[in-house]
């Protein structure tokens, strides 16, 4: 097991390019199950979660072949429609094969994802939506089984709102199943995230008839079959935000290329409130940082509001801001694991009832810390870049789930970061 060793205080410079979106690619790859024809998915990030999704597809009879950042797929066997627990447990997004399998093959068995370190994330909205289409839902030994009734799935109006708002993966699953339902399906309180729009556009390129993606009402007119597709996923807005914050927290003017500024409106607005100037030229964003950022208040909510996946990284910047910042988490109220580790670096953070109060300090100090999840890990790397002295970050396999060659790309900008065996750095074997 490896860790990152970061020597803080280095200024960054240069340009870094954004990879394809992890959160868009995972459900889009599942569309390979919805056609008998070959598909080619371009611009994919080479990360652990994508590799896990490919393994899930392989168990479901999909032949895959990597060609650089392109994945070529072809269904060669439809005998198995069960996504195994061993793979789904490592990545909650594995559940996004549920809708495609049900719609195309008439049945699907997927392990329940259960909880994780950022809190329980049930799939009740997924099942509610599929049941409204007529699917027969049952449970067996930790698996959810969905079957299409004899008369097939039928279009209907479905309300997908939950206690924390809309659900991206529930919208994805219901939308995919509804593609093969008879008649018209209307999804109310649908997720509006760019990743949902990308999936809908991909499905339309395959022959689906979907309208309204990107709004709270999505209309799906059922079709009988889909064709193969050549599709390039959108840029990763969370990765782009992470690198913007990297420039701000190290007081460095760096450029992020290949971003979609229209997908980053809330993040860009928050950074500007904190005194970080962002110069925009097409899909290139250049950070012009202040001597010290100002405090700010954010509340995470569904798109287009501030994304929950950027909550931990922005907290790292708030930790050295002038004044007191307030973070309200309205998607996953327990998602503050980064706070305890940031406090080991000298941050002053108090968490209570879904809110974090961050009293900015002038500087952070290096210390051993541990990544408990993907975005917590990214936040710790960002804080370490700005801290005085050396920081050792363990359990970096979490970071590798969503960031490709993170340390190499930061090193090209001038960061003093390296990978080392965990045992060699004095941590656990």
FENMO-V793325 format. One record per backbone hydrogen bond with DSSP energy under -1.0 kcal/mol. NH is the residue of the N-H (numbers start at 1). CO is the residue of the C=O. Records with the same first field share a line. If there is no record, write none. Layout:
NH=CO, CO
//
This chain:
3=420
4=393
5=418
6=391
7=416
8=389
9=385
13=413
16=255
18=257
21=234
25=21
26=22
28=24
29=25
31=28
32=29
33=30
34=31
39=73
40=229
41=71
42=231
44=69
47=45
48=400
49=401
51=47
52=48
53=49
54=50
55=51
56=52
57=53
58=54
59=55
61=58
62=57
63=74
65=72
67=70
70=67
71=41
72=65
73=39
74=63
76=61
77=61
83=109
87=84
88=84
89=85
91=88
94=91
95=92
96=93
97=94
98=95
101=97
102=98
103=99
104=100
105=101
106=102
108=146
109=81
110=144
111=83
112=142
119=116
127=123
128=124
129=125
130=126
131=127
132=128
133=129
134=131
135=130
136=147
138=145
140=143
143=140
144=110
145=138
146=108
147=136
148=106
152=149
154=133
155=182
158=186
160=188
162=165
165=162
171=167
172=168
173=169
174=170
175=171
176=172
177=173
178=174
179=175
180=177
181=178
182=153
185=220
186=156
187=218
188=158
190=216
196=193
197=193
198=194
199=195
200=196
201=197
202=198
203=199
204=200
205=201
207=204
208=203
211=219
215=212
218=187
219=211
220=185
221=209
222=183
223=179
227=206
231=40
233=42
236=19
240=236
241=237
242=238
243=239
244=240
245=241
246=242
247=243
248=244
249=245
250=246
252=247
254=252
255=14
256=285
257=16
259=283
263=260
264=261
268=264
269=265
270=266
271=267
272=268
273=269
274=270
275=272
276=271
277=288
279=286
281=284
284=281
285=256
286=279
287=254
288=277
294=274
295=322
298=326
300=328
301=306
305=302
310=307
311=308
314=310
315=311
316=312
317=313
318=314
319=315
320=317
321=318
322=293
325=358
326=296
327=356
328=298
329=354
335=332
336=334
339=336
342=338
343=339
346=343
347=342
350=357
352=355
355=352
356=327
357=350
358=325
359=348
360=323
361=319
365=345
366=388
369=392
371=394
377=373
378=374
379=375
380=376
381=377
382=378
383=379
384=380
385=381
387=383
388=364
391=6
393=4
394=369
398=395
400=396
401=398
402=399
403=399
409=405
410=406
411=407
412=408
414=411
415=410
417=415
418=5
420=3
422=1
426=423
427=422
//
